[in-house]
């Protein structure tokens, strides 16, 4: 998935998760686009064992407005 997204220059490492320690590769994504949102120069942790799935980290989610309505998470642009 990292190659498909144009992520290069990964530095290997280990991260602790709820399922224990996993091998990761840290890099910077020049542009990250998801839905109507776009972020620039985002630090990403590539986890090969996720097998095509992607997670948004708090470094991205913390700049968005997140609410929960009727059991669904709603992500919106931050209000000014």
N, C-alpha and C positions, 0 to 999 in steps of 0.2 A: 504494500500500500504506500509506503514512504516513497518508493521510486515513482509510482504513478502520480504522486502529488508533487514531484520535483524536489523532494527533500534530499539534500546531499550533505556530506561532511559530518556524519553522525559520530559522536564520541560514546563508546560503550560504557556501561555502568550497571548498577543493580539498584532496584527500588523495592521498598517494602509495601506490600498491598494486603488487603484483607485475606488473600489466599496465600500469603507468605512472600518470600523474596522472588523477584523475577528479573530476568535480564532485560535491559532497556538500551536504547540508543538515543542520546540527547542531541538535538539539532535546533536550528531556527528555520521556520517556514516563512519565506518572504511574504506570502499572502495566503491567508486562510479564509475561504469563503464557505459559509454554511447558511442556507436559506437566503434571506435578504441581507445578511450581515457579512461584513468583511473586516478582517483584522490584519495588520501589517507587522512583520518581524516578531512572530509569536514563537516562544520557546515551546518545543514539543518533545515528548518522550515517545519514541516508537517502541512498541512492544510486539515483537513478531508473533507471539502466541495468541494474540487477539483474533487472528485469522480473518482479516477483512473488516472487523468492527472497529469503530473509532469512539473515543470518549472526549468530551470537552472538559478541560481542567478548570480549576478555579481562577487561573490567570486569565482565562477568557470569560468565564461566567460572571466573575466579580464586577465586570464593567457593564453588564446588562441588567435590565429590570426583570426579575423573575417572580412570578406569583403562581399560586396553585388555585385553580377554579374547577369545581366539580371533579376532583381527583385527577386533573390534568395539569401538567406543568406548562405555563405560558411564558415564553421568552420574548421580550420586547426591547426595543431601543431604550436607553436610559432617558428619563424625563429630565428636562432642563429646568 
